[in-house]
Amino acid sequence: MLLPLTFLIDTITLMYYHSRIIFKKCYANLAYRKELKYLPKQSPKPKKEVSVIISSHGQKDIIEDSIRSIFRQNYQVKNVYISDSNIDNTKEVTKQLNDVIKRLKKKFPHIHYWSKEGVTSKAEKINAIVRDPDVDLGDYIYLVDSGLKLYPGVIEKLVEKFNEDNIAAVTSYGFVTPPDSYLAKYFHYGKEWVNRLGKFRKTAQVYRCGVFVVCGASFMVKRDVLKKIKISIGTKTEDTAYTWQLQEEGYKIEFAKDAIVSSKDVPTLKAQLKQSYRWCTGTGQNIYLHRKIFGPKSKVKSLAYLSVFPGLMESLMYSIAIVLFPAVAYFAPVYAVYFLIGDTILSIMSPLIAPLLSGEPEQISLEFFHTLRHYHQITAYKIMASILFLGSVFKVSYDIIAGNQKKWVNKW
């Protein structure tokens, strides 16, 4: 939901960044030309080895497509580890997944099946694999969810973004394709509308060193960093937790917007609502667990005050306005009309502005048409997402008051 607060912060960030770049280029152009002929030839950097870890929940039907997608990349990977969970998999399902991998191993010999009794959640699995002495990993580790389709050049583009020693992780841009269910599409189109039009925001967050969250289904991290800093198992959104952990430790996170991945969206409306409720709840858990980022000694003030806090306030105010709209319409219809007009104007303007800020002006007409075509579904999404957000606020608040935060786990 694009509202003026975070939209304004990200727009100013991009304008400031690009102004600096233009100024520096103009100022340094002459000096650079004079010095260029004296610069020594730089030897090419050695190619980094990449290992892939695929998190699976016994999803034998879609794991094969993910593996083939990885090996079709122009950047050859060292090996692939499929980490299976033991949350709800029967021995039969686990055996079927193992059989699929054995069959694929004939064509792709660098595939390995990894499973360990008692290691259940996604975060636990990744932490355990990285620290397993029998696992041979490359310099970079690409963390992928099963069922993901990689567009051409994804791995290479992610590797190229590690152009500074202080960069710990690089995230790709991911989207989901529509489910078959008519009701599920009502939530899907609104969710993807926010995802696409918010693409420029992650770029702005990178520029000001305040990335809110990496794409949990597809991001690459340095092996040494992953060994040093474990992924949190005390929250439902381990990707958000790890994003904040890395930045609190002084590392940078990059965004490769041209490294595109996709997957099929969850199939039913119930699954859509459950997934989004988990995301909202996990974000609330992380705000509590990482509350020190708002303190005077915080090392990530940009993350805290320009990404997390504005987003929280914006979501809270908007969600309350949506939920109370019927009462406002009854008691103060003029204000309800103002709200509808303002929200509609912002929604219509977003596809005209966001692609420009993302550096994709050619997408303006497509996004504008998409917004008009699916506006009724986008509106339905706003209502449902607002209710879910407020529900998660009450749930997390209750857990904190009741002392249940110790029961938070990375399982769903």
Residue pairs with C-beta under 8 A, 6 or more apart in sequence:
1 194
1 314
1 315
1 318
1 382
1 385
2 194
2 197
2 198
2 346
2 347
2 350
2 354
3 314
3 318
3 346
4 346
5 310
5 313
5 314
6 201
6 307
6 310
6 311
6 314
9 204
9 306
9 310
10 200
10 201
10 204
10 205
10 357
11 204
11 353
11 357
13 204
13 205
13 207
13 208
13 306
14 200
14 203
14 204
14 207
14 357
17 204
17 207
48 138
48 139
48 140
48 159
48 162
49 78
49 138
49 139
49 140
50 75
50 77
50 78
50 138
50 139
50 140
50 141
50 142
50 155
50 159
50 220
51 77
51 78
51 79
51 80
51 81
51 136
51 137
51 138
51 140
51 141
51 142
51 223
52 70
52 77
52 79
52 80
52 81
52 141
52 142
52 144
53 80
53 81
53 83
53 126
53 129
53 141
53 142
53 143
53 144
54 63
54 66
54 67
54 80
54 81
54 82
54 83
54 144
54 145
54 146
55 83
55 85
55 122
55 125
55 126
55 143
55 144
55 145
55 146
56 63
56 82
56 83
56 84
56 85
56 97
56 146
57 84
57 85
57 87
57 88
57 89
57 146
58 84
58 85
58 89
58 93
58 94
58 96
58 97
59 97
59 146
59 147
60 93
60 96
60 97
60 100
62 146
62 147
62 264
63 82
63 97
63 100
63 101
63 146
63 147
64 100
64 104
65 147
65 149
66 144
66 146
66 147
66 148
66 149
67 80
67 82
67 104
67 108
67 111
69 148
69 149
69 150
70 77
70 80
70 144
70 150
70 155
71 77
71 108
72 150
72 152
73 150
73 152
73 153
73 154
73 155
73 156
74 152
74 153
74 156
75 153
75 155
75 156
75 159
77 110
77 138
77 142
77 155
78 110
78 136
78 137
78 138
79 110
79 111
79 112
79 136
79 137
79 138
80 108
80 110
80 111
80 112
81 112
81 113
81 114
81 129
81 135
82 97
82 101
82 111
82 112
82 113
82 114
82 146
83 114
83 115
83 125
83 126
83 129
84 94
84 97
84 113
84 114
84 115
84 125
85 119
85 120
85 121
85 122
85 125
86 94
86 115
86 117
86 118
86 119
86 120
87 120
87 121
87 411
89 97
94 115
97 113
98 113
101 111
101 113
102 113
104 111
105 111
112 135
114 125
114 129
114 132
114 135
116 125
116 128
119 125
119 128
120 411
121 233
121 238
121 409
121 410
121 411
122 238
122 410
123 230
123 231
123 232
123 233
123 238
123 410
124 233
124 410
126 143
126 226
126 231
127 230
127 231
127 233
129 135
130 137
130 141
130 223
130 226
130 227
131 227
137 223
138 223
139 222
139 223
140 158
140 159
140 162
140 220
140 221
140 222
140 223
141 220
141 221
141 222
141 223
141 226
142 155
142 158
142 218
142 219
142 220
143 218
143 219
143 220
143 221
144 217
144 218
144 261
145 216
145 217
145 218
145 263
147 263
147 264
148 174
148 217
148 218
148 261
148 262
148 263
149 261
149 262
149 263
150 218
150 261
151 259
151 260
151 261
151 262
153 258
153 259
154 172
154 218
154 259
154 260
154 261
155 220
155 259
157 172
157 256
157 258
157 259
158 170
158 172
158 219
158 220
158 256
158 259
159 170
159 220
160 256
161 167
161 170
161 254
161 255
161 256
162 170
162 220
162 222
162 254
164 252
166 250
166 251
166 252
167 251
167 252
167 253
167 254
168 221
168 222
168 225
168 246
168 249
168 251
168 252
168 253
169 214
169 219
169 220
169 221
169 222
169 225
169 242
169 243
169 246
169 251
169 253
169 254
170 219
170 220
170 221
170 253
170 254
170 255
170 256
170 259
171 202
171 211
171 214
171 215
171 218
171 219
171 220
171 253
171 254
171 255
171 256
172 215
172 218
172 219
172 256
172 259
172 260
172 261
173 199
173 202
173 215
173 255
173 256
173 257
173 258
173 259
173 260
173 261
174 215
174 217
174 218
174 260
174 261
174 262
174 263
175 192
175 195
175 196
175 260
175 261
175 262
176 188
176 191
176 192
176 262
176 263
176 264
176 265
177 262
177 263
177 264
177 265
178 185
178 188
178 189
178 265
179 185
179 188
179 264
179 265
179 266
179 267
179 268
179 272
180 267
181 267
181 268
181 269
183 268
183 269
184 265
184 266
184 267
184 268
184 269
184 271
184 272
185 377
186 269
186 377
186 380
186 381
186 384
187 269
187 272
187 273
187 276
187 377
187 380
187 381
187 384
188 265
188 272
188 377
189 374
189 377
189 378
189 381
190 374
190 377
190 378
190 379
190 380
190 381
190 382
190 384
190 385
191 272
191 276
191 381
191 385
192 265
193 370
193 371
193 374
193 378
193 381
194 381
196 354
196 367
197 350
197 351
197 354
197 355
197 367
198 354
199 257
199 354
199 358
200 354
200 357
200 358
200 359
202 211
202 212
202 255
202 257
203 255
203 257
203 357
203 358
204 357
205 211
205 212
205 255
205 307
206 252
206 253
206 254
206 255
208 302
208 306
209 247
209 252
209 300
209 302
209 303
210 247
210 300
210 302
210 303
210 304
210 306
210 307
211 243
211 247
211 253
211 255
211 303
211 307
212 240
212 243
212 303
212 307
212 308
212 311
213 237
213 239
213 240
213 243
214 239
214 242
214 243
214 253
215 239
215 261
216 237
216 238
216 239
216 240
217 261
217 263
218 259
218 261
219 239
225 246
225 251
229 242
229 245
229 246
229 249
231 238
231 241
231 242
231 245
232 238
232 241
232 242
232 245
232 289
232 410
233 409
233 410
234 241
234 285
234 289
234 408
234 409
234 410
235 241
235 282
235 285
235 286
235 289
235 408
235 410
236 278
236 279
236 281
236 282
236 285
236 408
236 409
236 410
236 411
236 412
237 278
237 279
237 281
237 282
237 283
237 285
237 286
238 282
238 410
240 282
240 283
240 286
241 282
241 286
241 289
241 290
243 253
244 286
244 290
244 293
244 300
244 303
246 253
247 253
247 299
247 300
247 303
248 290
248 293
248 299
248 300
250 299
257 358
257 359
265 272
266 272
266 275
273 384
273 388
274 412
276 384
276 385
276 388
277 388
277 391
277 392
278 412
280 388
280 389
280 391
280 392
280 393
281 392
281 395
281 396
283 392
284 392
284 393
284 395
284 396
284 397
285 396
285 399
285 405
285 408
287 308
287 312
288 396
288 400
288 405
289 405
292 298
293 300
293 301
293 303
293 304
293 308
294 304
294 305
294 309
298 304
315 389
316 389
316 393
318 386
319 385
319 386
319 387
319 389
319 390
320 390
321 328
321 339
322 382
322 383
322 386
322 387
323 386
323 387
323 390
325 336
325 339
328 335
328 336
328 339
329 336
347 371
347 375
347 378
348 368
348 371
348 372
350 371
351 364
351 367
351 368
351 370
351 371
352 364
352 368
354 367
355 361
355 362
355 363
355 364
355 367
356 364
371 378
398 404
399 405
399 407
399 408
